[in-house]
Amino acid sequence: MRQWSLLLLLIISNLAYAAEQHNLILFVPDGLRALMVNAQNAPTMNQIKNSGVFFKNNHSAYPTLTMPNASVFSTGHILGDTGIFSNTIYTKETNHEARDTNTPFLENDRVIDELEDQFSGQLMKFNALLDDAQSHGFNTAVIGKVGPTKLFHPLRSQSDFPILIDDMTGHNNSTLPQAVRDLLTQNQLPLEAPGRGDNGKTGNATTPGTLTNNLQQQQYFIDVTTKILLPYLKNQQKPFVLIFWSRDPDGTQHNQGDSLQQVIPGINGPTSLSAIKNADDNLNQLMSSLKALDLDNSTDVVVAADHGFSTIWKESKTSDSVNQTYSDVPTHQLPPGFLAIDLSRALNLPLFDANQPNHQIGTNEHPLAGNGLLGRDVTHPQVSVVANGGSDLIYLDHSVDNTMIKKIIDILFHEDYVSGVFVDDKLGHYPGTLTFSDIGLIGSAQTPTPAIVVNFRSSYTACRQPYTCSVEIADTTLQQGQGMHGNFNRADTYPFMAAIGPDFKTNYTDRAPSSNVDMGTTLRYLLGLTPLNATDIKLGRVLEEALINGKEMPFSRLKKVSDPGHEGKQTILNIQKVGSHIYLDSGGFSGSTLGLY
């Protein structure tokens, strides 16, 4: 009889939990700087910031790029575990969907599918958020920017859920449930996602980029969300999880043509500001739809950007690459692949273009996308440089010894565009550098781990708030004056995050440090997927202080400094801590990284 009583209590408890389970929406305004949210630029986000919870001390994962941060949102694990170290990574096997390169750009569903196959369906090692939520009884959907959306549901599923709609929907072999297809047709919405149109125009060294935000494509995504997905999910009479990943303001800030070759106004021109408002309008339509469907009181809404942003800066007095002439680069500016070029010359190793197999880079040439393979044998490069905007990754062949590693580091310390060097712990200690353990890049990753991460110099232009007018050296095909991220400056590590809903406090400013890794863990907690007292430091912490009845979290600030390297340079980290959890404000050399003190 006692066993039956215990079983009955367990059933009642589970039913009570199910009855209280809320819906969850994660809205990601890609590349939204925290300090750009105000009543003029983003009134809807500003209202959520003021009436819900505002995470005032938020942090991106470093490198501050989209795909790494999507992976931590999805898993709640640090990058050392997810293995999505940057938007472009190095892979041992050639990726055919990325045009037969070992340095694939990950914002592509088919590229991710191939990598998933390579790693037996465990690219990120840990289950994606929507796959876990689905197995725990939630209906799920993800919609928006191609690439990060896929990391919330990387498995190829033939079931009705999770629903995945991105740029490639209708243009590849992706499928939608027939009921969703029928609803799209009934509502006169295309079965194919529209392209970006003029918003996708990057311009070149002499032609400005776009002067329009991503209005058409995002209007399609938000219409599909509010007219199709939310009513459809409500009618299923089950709790749901929905991810909406807004390409704006990121895509527009990258491509904007307001500031060709000029760092002022940079990403603060009218086109970039209209992109922030475009994302905010999408969120407003989403919130209005929740209210109209009577879902607002039962749905938690988290608005969390993946990273901040800076204006591209391409000046150097030390780089040998600026002394060459390129057909597509202004005189005396850093070309795409400047780090690969400089290392090639200093190491006296041939340089091959990773995106043009077997093409050796000659004088007055640069790697197309910045990715370079160094060595006598292109099929077994000794050094692989993978360009990622504000930071580059360096991968080394197992044959490279400590003498050569030290020489590479000395070369890096000589260049004025470098600000901070981080080395894989397994390679030993090198003066002037800090380790991967210091920045969360050591774990159980499936993908190859870089040997060295190189952060580039950053500063700011004349403005009232430096974190809104930051500039950074960037290894990119985009132009000086356009936008980039990936850097270790505080402008790039400081994305906007706020939340509202039945599980969150109201009118609360969270001053304790938070991060995208934390939010990944918190999302799982809200869904009943992660225990509150997770102690694994490779997991984020549950942001319990932001939840109903949550207690304030004490925190501390500290600095980590390497021993002196070449010319006395030291890599420095500004850190905050909550218990054993570490938050990275900024990193680099003194005087060469914005926000480093």
C-alpha positions as CSV (number, residue, x, y, z in Angstrom):
1,M,0.0,0.0,0.0
2,R,2.9,2.4,0.8
3,Q,4.4,1.8,-2.6
4,W,1.1,2.7,-4.3
5,S,0.8,5.8,-2.2
6,L,4.3,6.9,-3.2
7,L,3.5,6.2,-6.8
8,L,0.3,8.3,-6.6
9,L,2.1,11.2,-5.1
10,L,4.8,11.0,-7.8
11,I,2.1,11.1,-10.5
12,I,0.3,14.0,-8.9
13,S,3.6,15.9,-8.6
14,N,4.4,15.3,-12.2
15,L,0.9,16.4,-13.3
16,A,1.2,19.6,-11.2
17,Y,4.6,20.4,-12.8
18,A,3.2,19.8,-16.3
19,A,0.2,22.1,-15.5
20,E,2.6,24.8,-14.4
21,Q,5.0,24.4,-17.3
22,H,5.4,27.6,-19.4
23,N,6.1,28.1,-23.0
24,L,9.6,29.5,-23.8
25,I,10.7,31.9,-26.6
26,L,14.3,32.9,-27.2
27,F,14.6,35.9,-29.5
28,V,18.1,36.6,-30.7
29,P,18.8,40.1,-32.2
30,D,22.1,39.1,-33.7
31,G,25.0,41.5,-33.0
32,L,23.0,43.9,-30.8
33,R,25.2,46.0,-28.5
34,A,23.7,46.3,-25.0
35,L,24.2,50.1,-24.8
36,M,22.3,50.7,-28.1
37,V,18.9,49.7,-26.6
38,N,16.9,52.7,-25.6
39,A,13.4,54.2,-26.2
40,Q,14.4,55.6,-29.6
41,N,16.4,52.8,-31.2
42,A,14.5,49.8,-29.8
43,P,11.4,50.7,-27.8
44,T,10.1,47.1,-27.5
45,M,13.4,45.8,-26.1
46,N,13.7,48.9,-23.9
47,Q,10.3,48.2,-22.4
48,I,11.2,44.5,-21.7
49,K,14.5,45.8,-20.2
50,N,12.6,48.1,-17.9
51,S,9.6,46.0,-16.9
52,G,11.2,42.5,-16.8
53,V,14.8,41.6,-16.0
54,F,17.7,43.5,-17.5
55,F,21.1,41.6,-17.4
56,K,23.2,44.7,-17.1
57,N,26.5,42.8,-16.8
58,N,26.2,40.4,-19.6
59,H,29.0,38.5,-21.6
60,S,29.4,36.8,-24.9
61,A,31.5,33.6,-25.2
62,Y,34.9,34.4,-26.8
63,P,35.7,34.3,-29.7
64,T,32.7,36.7,-29.9
65,L,31.1,35.1,-33.0
66,T,27.7,33.9,-34.0
67,M,28.1,30.1,-34.3
68,P,30.1,29.7,-31.0
69,N,27.5,31.6,-29.1
70,A,24.6,29.7,-30.8
71,S,26.3,26.5,-29.6
72,V,26.4,27.7,-25.9
73,F,22.8,28.9,-26.1
74,S,21.8,25.5,-27.4
75,T,23.9,23.3,-25.0
76,G,24.7,25.4,-21.9
77,H,28.3,24.2,-22.3
78,I,31.5,26.2,-22.8
79,L,33.2,26.3,-26.2
80,G,35.8,23.9,-25.1
81,D,33.0,21.3,-24.9
82,T,30.9,22.3,-28.0
83,G,33.9,22.5,-30.3
84,I,32.3,25.4,-32.3
85,F,35.3,27.6,-31.7
86,S,34.4,30.2,-34.4
87,N,32.3,30.8,-37.5
88,T,35.1,29.3,-39.6
89,I,37.0,26.3,-38.2
90,Y,39.6,23.8,-39.3
91,T,38.5,20.3,-40.0
92,K,40.7,17.2,-40.5
93,E,38.4,16.0,-43.3
94,T,37.7,18.1,-46.4
95,N,34.2,19.5,-46.3
96,H,32.6,18.9,-49.7
97,E,29.6,21.1,-49.1
98,A,32.0,24.0,-48.4
99,R,33.6,23.6,-51.8
100,D,36.2,21.1,-50.8
101,T,38.0,23.1,-48.1
102,N,39.3,22.2,-44.6
103,T,38.2,25.6,-43.4
104,P,34.4,25.6,-43.7
105,F,32.2,28.5,-42.9
106,L,29.6,27.1,-40.7
107,E,26.6,29.3,-41.4
108,N,25.2,26.7,-43.9
109,D,22.8,23.8,-43.2
110,R,24.4,21.4,-45.6
111,V,27.9,22.1,-44.2
112,I,26.6,21.4,-40.7
113,D,24.9,18.2,-41.9
114,E,28.2,17.0,-43.4
115,L,30.0,17.7,-40.1
116,E,27.2,15.9,-38.2
117,D,27.7,12.9,-40.4
118,Q,31.5,13.1,-39.8
119,F,31.0,13.0,-36.0
120,S,28.2,10.5,-36.0
121,G,25.5,13.0,-35.1
122,Q,27.5,14.5,-32.2
123,L,29.2,17.6,-33.7
124,M,28.7,19.6,-30.5
125,K,29.1,16.4,-28.3
126,F,26.1,17.5,-26.2
127,N,22.4,17.4,-27.3
128,A,20.9,20.5,-28.8
129,L,18.2,22.4,-26.9
130,L,15.3,21.6,-29.2
131,D,16.2,18.0,-29.5
132,D,16.2,17.6,-25.7
133,A,13.1,19.7,-25.3
134,Q,11.3,17.5,-27.9
135,S,12.2,14.3,-26.1
136,H,10.8,15.9,-22.8
137,G,7.3,16.5,-24.3
138,F,7.6,20.0,-25.8
139,N,6.7,21.0,-29.3
140,T,9.5,23.0,-30.8
141,A,10.3,25.3,-33.7
142,V,13.3,27.5,-34.8
143,I,13.2,30.2,-37.4
144,G,15.5,32.8,-38.8
145,K,19.1,33.2,-39.8
146,V,20.7,30.2,-41.5
147,G,23.5,28.6,-39.4
148,P,22.8,29.4,-35.8
149,T,19.2,28.1,-36.2
150,K,20.5,24.7,-37.2
151,L,22.6,24.4,-34.0
152,F,19.3,24.2,-32.0
153,H,18.2,21.2,-34.1
154,P,21.2,19.7,-36.0
155,L,19.6,16.2,-36.3
156,R,17.9,15.3,-39.5
157,S,14.4,14.4,-38.3
158,Q,11.4,13.3,-40.3
159,S,8.9,13.9,-37.5
160,D,6.6,16.9,-37.3
161,F,8.8,18.6,-34.7
162,P,11.2,20.3,-34.4
163,I,10.2,22.7,-37.2
164,L,13.2,24.4,-38.8
165,I,12.7,27.4,-41.1
166,D,15.7,29.5,-42.3
167,D,17.2,31.1,-45.4
168,M,17.5,27.7,-47.1
169,T,13.9,26.6,-46.5
170,G,12.4,25.6,-49.9
171,H,15.8,25.9,-51.6
172,N,17.3,22.6,-50.5
173,N,16.0,19.2,-49.3
174,S,14.6,20.6,-46.1
175,T,11.1,19.5,-45.3
176,L,8.2,21.1,-43.4
177,P,5.2,19.2,-41.9
178,Q,2.4,19.1,-44.4
179,A,0.1,21.0,-41.9
180,V,2.6,23.9,-41.8
181,R,2.9,23.9,-45.6
182,D,-0.9,24.0,-45.9
183,L,-1.1,26.9,-43.5
184,L,1.6,28.8,-45.4
185,T,-0.4,28.4,-48.6
186,Q,-3.7,29.4,-47.0
187,N,-2.1,32.5,-45.6
188,Q,-0.5,33.4,-49.0
189,L,3.0,33.0,-47.6
190,P,5.7,31.4,-49.9
191,L,7.0,27.9,-49.2
192,E,10.5,29.3,-50.1
193,A,12.2,31.8,-47.8
194,P,13.1,35.0,-49.6
195,G,16.7,36.2,-50.0
196,R,18.2,39.3,-48.5
197,G,18.0,41.4,-51.7
198,D,20.0,44.6,-51.5
199,N,20.7,44.0,-47.9
200,G,23.1,41.2,-49.0
201,K,25.3,43.5,-51.0
202,T,28.7,43.9,-49.4
203,G,30.2,46.5,-51.8
204,N,33.9,46.5,-52.3
205,A,36.9,48.8,-51.8
206,T,35.4,51.5,-54.0
207,T,31.7,50.8,-53.9
208,P,29.6,51.2,-50.7
209,G,27.7,48.3,-49.3
210,T,24.0,48.2,-48.5
211,L,21.9,51.2,-47.6
212,T,18.9,49.1,-46.5
213,N,18.2,46.8,-43.6
214,N,17.0,43.2,-43.9
215,L,13.3,44.1,-44.0
216,Q,11.9,41.7,-46.6
217,Q,13.5,38.5,-45.4
218,Q,12.8,39.2,-41.7
219,Q,9.2,40.3,-42.4
220,Y,8.7,36.9,-43.9
221,F,10.2,35.1,-40.9
222,I,8.1,37.1,-38.4
223,D,4.9,36.7,-40.4
224,V,5.5,32.9,-40.5
225,T,6.1,33.0,-36.8
226,T,3.1,35.0,-35.8
227,K,0.5,33.9,-38.4
228,I,1.5,30.3,-38.7
229,L,3.8,28.9,-36.0
230,L,2.3,30.4,-32.8
231,P,-1.3,29.5,-33.7
232,Y,-0.2,26.1,-34.8
233,L,1.8,25.5,-31.6
234,K,-1.1,26.7,-29.5
235,N,-3.5,24.4,-31.2
236,Q,-1.3,21.4,-30.3
237,Q,-2.3,22.0,-26.6
238,K,1.3,21.2,-25.4
239,P,3.9,23.6,-24.0
240,F,6.3,24.8,-26.7
241,V,9.8,26.2,-27.2
242,L,10.4,28.6,-30.1
243,I,13.7,30.2,-31.2
244,F,13.6,33.3,-33.4
245,W,17.1,34.3,-34.7
246,S,17.0,37.8,-36.2
247,R,19.8,38.5,-38.7
248,D,19.5,42.2,-38.0
249,P,21.2,44.2,-36.8
250,D,24.2,41.9,-37.5
251,G,23.9,41.4,-41.3
252,T,23.3,45.1,-41.9
253,Q,26.1,46.3,-39.6
254,H,28.5,44.0,-41.5
255,N,27.4,45.2,-45.0
256,Q,26.4,48.8,-44.4
257,G,27.5,51.4,-46.9
258,D,27.3,54.5,-44.7
259,S,31.0,54.7,-43.9
260,L,33.1,53.3,-46.8
261,Q,36.8,53.4,-45.7
262,Q,35.9,55.8,-42.8
263,V,35.6,54.6,-39.2
264,I,33.1,57.4,-38.5
265,P,30.2,56.9,-38.3
266,G,31.0,53.3,-38.8
267,I,28.3,51.0,-37.5
268,N,26.4,54.0,-36.0
269,G,25.1,55.4,-39.3
270,P,21.4,55.5,-40.3
271,T,21.5,52.1,-42.0
272,S,22.7,50.3,-38.9
273,L,20.3,52.1,-36.7
274,S,17.4,51.1,-38.9
275,A,18.5,47.5,-38.6
276,I,18.2,47.7,-34.8
277,K,14.7,49.1,-35.2
278,N,13.9,46.4,-37.7
279,A,14.7,43.7,-35.2
280,D,12.8,45.6,-32.6
281,D,9.7,45.8,-34.9
282,N,9.9,42.0,-35.3
283,L,9.9,41.5,-31.6
284,N,7.0,43.9,-31.2
285,Q,5.0,41.9,-33.7
286,L,5.9,38.7,-31.8
287,M,4.8,40.1,-28.4
288,S,1.6,41.5,-29.9
289,S,0.8,38.0,-31.3
290,L,1.4,36.4,-27.9
291,K,-1.1,38.8,-26.4
292,A,-3.7,38.3,-29.1
293,L,-3.4,34.5,-28.8
294,D,-3.7,34.8,-25.0
295,L,-0.2,33.2,-24.6
296,D,1.6,36.2,-23.0
297,N,0.9,35.2,-19.4
298,S,2.1,31.6,-20.0
299,T,5.2,32.3,-22.0
300,D,8.7,33.3,-20.9
301,V,10.4,35.5,-23.5
302,V,14.2,35.9,-23.4
303,V,15.8,38.5,-25.7
304,A,19.5,37.7,-25.9
305,A,22.1,38.9,-28.5
306,D,25.0,36.6,-29.3
307,H,27.8,39.2,-29.3
308,G,28.5,42.9,-29.6
309,F,30.0,44.8,-32.6
310,S,32.7,47.1,-33.7
311,T,33.7,49.1,-36.8
312,I,36.5,47.6,-39.0
313,W,39.9,49.2,-38.8
314,K,42.7,48.1,-41.2
315,E,45.8,50.1,-40.3
316,S,49.2,48.7,-39.4
317,K,52.8,50.1,-39.4
318,T,54.5,46.7,-38.8
319,S,52.7,44.2,-41.1
320,D,54.7,43.2,-44.2
321,S,51.4,42.6,-46.0
322,V,50.6,46.3,-46.2
323,N,53.6,46.9,-48.4
324,Q,52.2,44.8,-51.2
325,T,49.7,46.0,-53.8
326,Y,46.4,44.2,-54.3
327,S,43.7,44.8,-56.9
328,D,40.9,44.8,-54.3
329,V,42.5,46.5,-51.3
330,P,43.2,50.2,-50.8
331,T,46.9,51.1,-50.6
332,H,48.6,50.5,-47.2
333,Q,45.6,48.7,-45.7
334,L,45.7,45.2,-44.3
335,P,44.3,42.7,-46.8
336,P,42.2,39.6,-46.0
337,G,44.6,37.0,-44.7
338,F,47.2,39.5,-43.4
339,L,48.1,37.2,-40.6
340,A,48.7,34.2,-42.9
341,I,50.8,36.4,-45.2
342,D,53.0,37.7,-42.4
343,L,53.5,34.3,-40.9
344,S,54.3,32.8,-44.3
345,R,57.0,35.4,-45.0
346,A,58.5,35.4,-41.5
347,L,58.6,31.5,-41.3
348,N,59.8,31.3,-45.0
349,L,57.0,28.8,-45.7
350,P,54.9,28.7,-48.9
351,L,51.3,30.0,-48.5
352,F,48.3,28.3,-50.1
353,D,44.7,29.5,-50.2
354,A,42.6,27.2,-48.1
355,N,39.5,28.2,-50.2
356,Q,41.2,27.6,-53.5
357,P,42.8,24.1,-53.1
358,N,46.4,23.9,-54.5
359,H,46.6,27.6,-55.3
360,Q,49.8,29.0,-54.0
361,I,49.6,32.7,-53.0
362,G,52.1,34.8,-54.9
363,T,53.3,38.4,-54.5
364,N,50.5,41.0,-54.5
365,E,47.9,38.2,-53.8
366,H,46.0,37.4,-50.6
367,P,43.8,34.4,-49.6
368,L,40.3,34.9,-50.9
369,A,38.6,34.6,-47.5
370,G,41.7,35.1,-45.4
371,N,42.3,31.4,-44.6
372,G,45.8,30.2,-45.3
373,L,47.7,26.9,-45.3
374,L,51.5,27.2,-44.7
375,G,53.9,24.4,-45.6
376,R,55.8,22.7,-48.3
377,D,53.0,20.2,-48.8
378,V,49.5,21.7,-49.1
379,T,47.9,18.4,-48.2
380,H,49.8,18.4,-44.9
381,P,50.2,22.1,-43.9
382,Q,52.4,22.8,-40.9
383,V,50.4,25.9,-40.0
384,S,46.8,26.7,-40.8
385,V,45.5,30.2,-40.2
386,V,41.7,30.5,-40.0
387,A,40.4,34.1,-40.3
388,N,37.5,35.1,-38.1
389,G,37.3,38.9,-38.1
390,G,38.5,40.3,-34.7
391,S,40.4,37.2,-33.8
392,D,42.2,34.4,-35.8
393,L,42.7,30.8,-35.0
394,I,46.0,29.0,-35.7
395,Y,46.1,25.2,-36.0
396,L,49.4,23.4,-36.0
397,D,50.4,20.0,-37.4
398,H,51.7,17.5,-34.9
399,S,55.2,17.8,-36.4
400,V,55.6,21.4,-35.3
401,D,57.9,21.6,-32.3
402,N,58.3,24.0,-29.4
403,T,61.0,26.0,-31.2
404,M,58.7,26.7,-34.1
405,I,55.8,27.6,-31.7
406,K,58.0,30.0,-29.9
407,K,59.0,31.6,-33.2
408,I,55.4,32.0,-34.2
409,I,54.6,33.7,-30.9
410,D,57.6,36.0,-31.3
411,I,56.3,37.0,-34.7
412,L,52.9,37.7,-33.3
413,F,54.3,39.9,-30.5
414,H,56.2,41.9,-33.1
415,E,53.0,42.9,-35.0
416,D,51.2,46.0,-33.9
417,Y,47.8,44.6,-34.9
418,V,48.0,41.8,-32.3
419,S,46.7,42.3,-28.7
420,G,46.8,39.1,-26.7
421,V,47.8,35.6,-27.5
422,F,46.3,32.4,-26.0
423,V,47.9,29.0,-26.3
424,D,46.5,25.5,-25.9
425,D,47.6,24.2,-22.5
426,K,48.9,20.9,-24.0
427,L,51.6,22.9,-25.9
428,G,53.3,24.1,-22.8
429,H,54.1,27.6,-21.4
430,Y,55.2,30.5,-23.5
431,P,56.1,33.9,-21.9
432,G,53.6,36.7,-22.6
433,T,50.7,34.3,-23.3
434,L,47.8,32.9,-21.3
435,T,46.2,29.5,-21.8
436,F,43.0,28.1,-23.3
437,S,42.0,27.0,-19.8
438,D,41.9,30.7,-18.9
439,I,39.3,31.5,-21.6
440,G,37.1,28.3,-21.6
441,L,38.5,26.6,-24.7
442,I,39.5,23.3,-23.0
443,G,37.0,20.6,-22.8
444,S,35.7,17.5,-24.6
445,A,35.2,19.0,-28.1
446,Q,34.9,16.7,-31.1
447,T,36.3,19.1,-33.6
448,P,40.1,19.8,-33.8
449,T,41.2,22.3,-31.1
450,P,43.2,25.3,-32.3
451,A,46.8,25.6,-31.0
452,I,46.8,29.4,-30.7
453,V,44.1,32.1,-30.7
454,V,45.2,35.6,-31.7
455,N,43.3,38.6,-30.6
456,F,43.6,41.8,-32.6
457,R,44.0,45.4,-31.5
458,S,41.0,47.6,-30.7
459,S,40.3,51.2,-29.7
460,Y,37.4,53.7,-30.1
461,T,36.6,56.9,-32.0
462,A,35.4,60.1,-30.4
463,C,32.0,59.5,-28.8
464,R,30.3,59.8,-25.4
465,Q,30.3,56.0,-24.7
466,P,33.4,54.2,-26.1
467,Y,31.6,50.8,-26.1
468,T,29.2,52.1,-28.8
469,C,32.0,53.4,-31.1
470,S,34.7,50.7,-30.9
471,V,37.0,49.9,-33.8
472,E,39.0,46.8,-34.3
473,I,41.6,45.3,-36.6
474,A,39.7,42.5,-38.5
475,D,40.8,39.7,-40.8
476,T,37.9,40.0,-43.2
477,T,36.9,40.6,-46.8
478,L,34.8,43.5,-45.7
479,Q,36.0,47.1,-45.8
480,Q,37.3,49.5,-43.3
481,G,34.3,51.4,-41.9
482,Q,32.0,48.4,-42.2
483,G,31.2,46.2,-39.2
484,M,32.8,43.1,-37.5
485,H,33.1,41.3,-34.2
486,G,35.0,38.3,-32.8
487,N,37.3,40.5,-30.7
488,F,38.2,40.4,-27.0
489,N,37.3,44.1,-26.5
490,R,34.4,44.9,-24.1
491,A,32.2,46.3,-26.9
492,D,32.2,42.8,-28.6
493,T,31.8,40.8,-25.3
494,Y,28.9,43.0,-24.2
495,P,25.6,41.8,-25.9
496,F,22.1,42.9,-24.9
497,M,20.1,40.5,-22.8
498,A,16.7,40.9,-21.0
499,A,13.8,38.6,-20.1
500,I,10.1,38.8,-19.2
501,G,7.5,36.3,-18.3
502,P,5.9,34.3,-15.5
503,D,9.2,32.8,-14.3
504,F,11.1,36.1,-14.2
505,K,11.2,38.9,-11.8
506,T,9.7,42.3,-12.8
507,N,11.4,45.7,-12.8
508,Y,14.7,44.0,-11.9
509,T,18.2,44.9,-12.9
510,D,20.6,42.0,-12.5
511,R,24.0,43.5,-11.8
512,A,25.8,40.2,-11.3
513,P,27.8,38.9,-14.3
514,S,25.8,36.8,-16.7
515,S,26.7,35.1,-20.0
516,N,25.3,33.4,-23.0
517,V,26.5,30.1,-21.5
518,D,24.5,30.9,-18.4
519,M,21.4,31.6,-20.4
520,G,21.9,28.3,-22.3
521,T,21.9,26.5,-18.9
522,T,19.0,28.7,-17.6
523,L,16.8,27.8,-20.6
524,R,17.3,24.1,-19.8
525,Y,16.4,24.7,-16.2
526,L,13.2,26.5,-17.1
527,L,12.3,23.5,-19.2
528,G,13.2,21.0,-16.5
529,L,16.2,19.7,-18.5
530,T,19.0,20.8,-16.1
531,P,19.2,20.6,-12.3
532,L,19.4,23.9,-10.4
533,N,22.6,23.1,-8.6
534,A,24.8,22.1,-11.5
535,T,28.3,22.5,-10.3
536,D,30.3,21.6,-13.5
537,I,32.3,24.7,-14.3
538,K,32.0,23.7,-18.0
539,L,28.3,24.4,-17.7
540,G,26.9,27.9,-17.3
541,R,25.2,28.7,-14.0
542,V,21.4,29.0,-13.7
543,L,20.6,32.8,-13.4
544,E,18.5,32.1,-10.4
545,E,18.7,35.7,-9.1
546,A,16.6,36.8,-12.1
547,L,13.9,34.2,-11.4
548,I,10.9,34.6,-9.0
549,N,12.2,34.4,-5.4
550,G,15.8,34.1,-6.6
551,K,18.5,35.5,-4.3
552,E,21.1,38.1,-5.2
553,M,24.4,36.7,-6.3
554,P,27.7,38.1,-4.9
555,F,30.5,38.5,-7.4
556,S,34.1,39.7,-7.6
557,R,36.4,41.3,-10.1
558,L,40.0,40.3,-10.7
559,K,42.8,40.4,-13.3
560,K,45.0,37.7,-14.7
561,V,48.3,38.7,-16.1
562,S,50.9,36.6,-17.9
563,D,54.6,36.8,-17.3
564,P,56.4,39.2,-19.6
565,G,57.0,38.1,-23.2
566,H,58.8,39.8,-26.1
567,E,59.5,43.4,-25.4
568,G,57.8,43.0,-22.0
569,K,54.4,42.5,-23.5
570,Q,51.9,40.6,-21.3
571,T,48.5,39.1,-22.1
572,I,46.0,40.4,-19.6
573,L,42.5,39.2,-18.8
574,N,39.8,41.2,-16.9
575,I,37.7,38.7,-15.1
576,Q,34.6,38.6,-12.9
577,K,33.6,35.6,-10.8
578,V,30.4,34.2,-9.3
579,G,31.5,31.2,-7.2
580,S,33.6,29.0,-9.6
581,H,32.0,30.5,-12.7
582,I,34.3,32.9,-14.7
583,Y,33.2,35.8,-16.9
584,L,35.6,37.4,-19.4
585,D,35.3,41.1,-19.8
586,S,38.2,41.8,-22.1
587,G,41.7,40.4,-23.0
588,G,44.8,41.6,-24.7
589,F,47.9,43.8,-24.3
590,S,47.8,46.9,-22.1
591,G,46.7,49.9,-24.2
592,S,45.7,47.8,-27.2
593,T,42.3,46.4,-26.2
594,L,39.2,48.5,-25.5
595,G,37.9,48.0,-22.0
596,L,41.1,46.4,-20.6
597,Y,42.2,48.0,-17.4
